[in-house]
Amino acid sequence: MKNFKYIYWAGVLITTLLTTNVVTAQDAAVKRTSPASIERLKAGSLWMDTYNGAGLVLDNLSYYSDLKFAYGYKNGDYKLNSDGERERAITVSSEGGLKFGGGYIWGSFSYVNEAQRNTLFNTTMLDFDRRMPYYTVDKNLSDFLKQSYNLAMKVASKPLWNKVILGAQAEYRTKVGAKQMDPRSETYVYSINVKPSAVVIMGNHRIGINFEYQNLVQESTTTNSDTQVNQDVFVLRGLGNGYEATVGGLQSLGMFVYKGNQVGGGLQYSYLMDEYRFLLSGNYIYGMEDVISSPSKPKKEGTVKTQEIEAKLVAIKDGDNLQRLELSYADSKLDGIEYVQQLDNTYEVQRWVVLYKSIRSDYKEQIASFKYDFFRGADKNYKWRAGVLAQYKKNDDIYYIPRSTEMVENLFMGINGKYSFGLGKKSNLLVGANFVYKDNLDGHYNYGGAKPDSYIITDFMTPDFEYMTNSYSMFGGDVSYVTSISKNGRTSLFVKAAVDYYKPVDLDSDRIQSTFTLGFTF
Amino acid sequence: MKNKIKIFMVFLWAFAGLTACDQFDDNAHTKKVEPVRSVIVLDLQLGDAPTPSEFNVKLINYNERYEINKTMSSDGMLTVDDVIPGIYTITVSAEMNEHGFTYNYSGSVVNTEIIRSGVRQVVKVESSKAGNLVLKEVFYCGSKTPSGGSYFRDQFYEIYNNSETVQNVKGLCIAIINPLTATANLPVWAGEDADKYVYALQIWQVPTDQDYPLNPGESIIIAQMADNHQKPTLNPNSPVNLITAEFETLVRTSSIISDNPAINMTMAFWPSPTPQWLTTVFGGAFVIYFPSQPIVPANYVTPVGSTTKCYKIPISEVVDALELVGNVNQMNLKRMPTVLDAGAATVGGTYNGKSVARKVKETVNGRVILYDTNNSTNDFEVMDTPMIRRYGAKAPSWNTWD
């Protein structure tokens, strides 16, 4: 809890720094800021989305910052089991960047408070982004409360001898969550990610390099409020395989501790040619995450070995209008390592000894994306914008013995646009619409384990697989009212309402998610 | 400046490398799992018993919930392919009828590693005539009261004459062995012959004041408290009325505990008795035996590094044994020597009002014969409602209060 206090105050500090006009830097020409201007600013940046903080100074970004308060609500039964039937999220976030001593500093802070109602088959995990296959599930319907704090920063030095830029970026995340019904849980996750970087300038050519190190720790404890009733849980090991366990009693499932380290690096090459700017980047990550139960007498539940490679090409055309093209490919492979262990019962020792280990499962993911955006108007606040996107995504997972396989292959295609309606000198209305169609190309799930009739397979794995392999249409729209509120006209207030509606092709279910935001841009 | 940049980069690499190094080294070269081949060889120590032509072989990996069943001849060697590397319990069993006797053959190797191909697993197989007295049904987990409370006074142990001859239960002992609940932390016992004994935490004995004959097909009930547990003052939700039990383990009476018609057992060994003989609702490990020597509580022993007082019971004196565990995840946490019980039984929870009961093997001339292969996993099944004298078992004639 002490950590959270520090994070909270660090967030407040950053928010204050980013939103105080006093620190408005030398580039703060009196121009009205708005969500559209920030969107336009980022779209014109080559280096913002890379892992190389040093490159940020090359984008010649101006000062900007925002502060947002958002209320999000999701409702509907088209979802994964672990999602809530209803979900509420309150978010406070701030982001901004400024030129500083010839370099550039960027930072962000966010706090999210989530309440998920009626979740299923997730006892301990707070997010599934890292695709961890070793975790505990149960079949009791339960609410889940979560809080997260994210702090991120990027810093780039001024070009040294007009040749070399040094930089770094870092991200600190913590998340805490609690499942509300027996078997209830408390989970704490922290991660820190550091990426030192450098860029060398050679005329119109820029060559960048960055390294990466990440450390992650998660602790999950499971308990019962009603100590008279033990609760059955299932510890997953991938694709529905795993083992049954009990929370409560003398042999209760112990605490799970996840400890992960990740290293990696990336190379970037950028070329400038008249109105055109290009950036080609590649990144590689290698990581290991151990899952240990009962830390007082540690027993390895498994280890995940991660290898990720990605390549991305960004092309930007400046001029009267802004055009941005992105092509990217990412390939990741997770090896699920399991252990054969025996308790060394020698009186003086009493510890679990690893006799054998092997890769029991593999999880592969390939993502290829295309994205094109057009911004009409060279001004910071565009008149209108339009974009198209396509993404191919394939997940191919296997559990070797007993053999189980799951494959999901989807194609996402989308089109979006926004138009700014002027409402006098000080205000405008930004209206957007977007449409995404998910086309399921292929998919199968074959469970070959010992208990095909288990509720884990029939009620959990199979419905989630059906969700992932269902084609859907997503219709979305958003409206923002933006008005200038400061004397110099730079600061704006905006209110935004956004709605996305998901309708699967083969199911009667649906899901709607909406967000209401009050924000300020500076 | 170039030197500073170099130092900067070297420092960063060193920092990242050192932090993650150990973890990466541990698993960087881990290979994909490959099934292994196990070779099973029998070491037959059958004495005068006949040799059956075929044995049933079972390899159980409790962690994986994975089981392989095979048969093999008595003079051969069994090769099992495509085994998932892991920790296994291998059990070998057979049954044979000859000269009017039923012989059981059993052997096991518990928690043995099968992680490399071709390693021979030698299983020692011994024979025994089917037991005369067996633990027939045990209700150990307790029940729930109407208000949702936990009730544990209705525990009972039924012992059945599974033979075709009259058995005398005079002096018969029932003991719960150490450790009380299934655990991976087994106590260590001193002495070279330590594995020739089981170590009791508590022992109750049928009085030796008179004979207590038990005809074939008859059973005795040993109750923690031989009362009608369904009466309003106890637990109307209890599944059993034990007022007709032959014996009870009375420690002392109280406002709840009364001295019932059942004969009071003798507390033969219990260093620190509590008001009632409550055995663990998580599942204890029990033996019944006839002691060859009088039980002298002062002759207790303690495990290495512990002060828990226990009493040595020679395995050779054990008539029957039953290992109970809290749930299926604990099946490999064996406390009972496999020569007595190669498996384990469980109702899978506490206070769920269920019992474990021995399965019926056959009925001969109206006499029900129960399975007794010295493997509780195979011999027992879970009963949703506990019941005394199931399958038509009769009370002994000297039970005049039945």
Interface residues (C-beta under 8 A of the other chain):
Chain A: L160 W161 V164 L166 P196 A198 F211 E212 Y213 N215 Q228 N230 Y243 E244 A245 T246 G249 L250 Q251 K259 N261 Q262 V263 Y286 M288 D290 T303 K305 D335 I337 E338 V340 Q341 Q342 L343 N345 T346 Y347 Q350 L355 Y356 K357 S358 I359 R360 Y400 I401 P402 A450 K451
Chain B: M1 I5 F8 M9 L12 W13 F15 A16 G17 T19 A20 Q23 F24 D26 N27 A28 T30 K31 K32 V33 E34 P35 N63 E64 R65 Y66 E67 I84 P85 G86 I87 N111 E113 I115 G148 G149 S150 T181 A182 T183 A184 N185 L186 V188 F282 V304 G305 G326 N327 V328 N329 Q330 L333 G349 T350 Y351
